[in-house]
Amino acid sequence: MQKSLPYAQQQADYQAFVAALLQRQNKHREAISYFQNAVQLSPQSGVWQMGLAISLRAEQRNAEARDAFTRALETRTLNAELQSFVKQQLKEL
């Protein structure tokens, strides 16, 4: 999959998909880079902002995680369950 990344540099969906896979493998540092690419290409994706925040928090980058969780809420694209999760994360930070 990573061999095809050069061909998908401008595809936010692909960047976020790779980020999510890395996140599930606890490779948060690498996931952050891919989530940042996805968010840069499509900043109104609350789910990708949330994914970025989760990996930032896992890397102890709490101020950045707080900002990303806040941006995720501000997109107004998260369903009620995800909004509740994000609000809880913000309380804990």
C-alpha positions in Angstrom: 0.0 0.0 0.0 2.8 2.4 0.8 4.3 1.9 -2.6 1.2 3.6 -4.1 1.4 6.6 -1.8 3.4 8.7 -4.2 0.4 8.5 -6.6 -2.1 9.4 -3.9 -0.4 12.5 -2.4 -3.4 14.7 -3.2 -6.1 12.2 -2.2 -7.3 13.0 1.3 -9.3 9.7 1.6 -6.2 7.6 0.9 -4.0 9.6 3.3 -6.6 9.2 6.1 -7.0 5.5 5.4 -3.2 4.9 5.7 -3.2 7.1 8.9 -6.0 5.0 10.4 -4.2 1.8 9.6 -1.0 3.1 11.3 -3.0 4.3 14.3 -4.5 0.8 14.8 -0.9 -0.5 14.9 0.0 2.1 17.5 2.3 3.8 15.1 1.0 7.2 16.2 4.0 9.3 15.1 3.6 8.1 11.5 -0.2 8.3 11.7 0.0 12.0 12.6 1.9 12.8 9.4 -0.8 11.1 7.3 -3.7 12.6 9.2 -2.1 16.1 8.9 -1.9 15.6 5.1 -5.5 14.5 5.0 -6.7 17.4 7.1 -4.7 19.8 5.0 -6.4 18.5 1.9 -9.8 18.4 3.4 -10.0 20.4 6.6 -13.8 20.0 7.1 -13.5 16.3 7.9 -14.3 16.1 11.6 -13.4 12.4 11.7 -9.9 13.0 10.4 -9.4 15.9 12.8 -10.5 13.5 15.6 -8.1 10.8 14.3 -5.3 13.3 14.3 -6.2 14.4 17.9 -6.2 10.8 19.1 -2.7 10.2 17.7 -1.4 13.5 19.0 -2.7 12.6 22.5 -1.1 9.2 22.3 2.2 11.0 21.6 1.7 13.2 24.7 1.2 16.3 22.5 -1.8 17.4 24.5 -2.1 21.0 23.5 -2.1 20.1 19.8 -4.5 17.3 20.6 -6.9 19.7 22.3 -6.7 22.0 19.3 -7.5 19.1 16.9 -10.4 17.9 19.0 -11.8 21.4 19.1 -11.5 21.7 15.3 -13.2 18.3 15.0 -16.2 19.7 16.9 -16.2 22.9 14.9 -16.6 21.1 11.6 -20.1 20.1 12.8 -19.8 16.8 10.8 -19.5 14.4 13.7 -22.5 12.2 14.7 -23.8 12.5 18.3 -21.7 9.5 19.5 -18.5 11.0 18.2 -19.3 14.4 19.5 -19.8 12.9 22.9 -16.4 11.1 22.7 -14.6 14.3 21.6 -16.2 16.4 24.4 -15.1 13.7 26.9 -11.5 13.8 25.5 -11.5 17.6 25.8 -12.6 17.4 29.5 -9.7 14.9 30.1 -7.1 17.1 28.5 
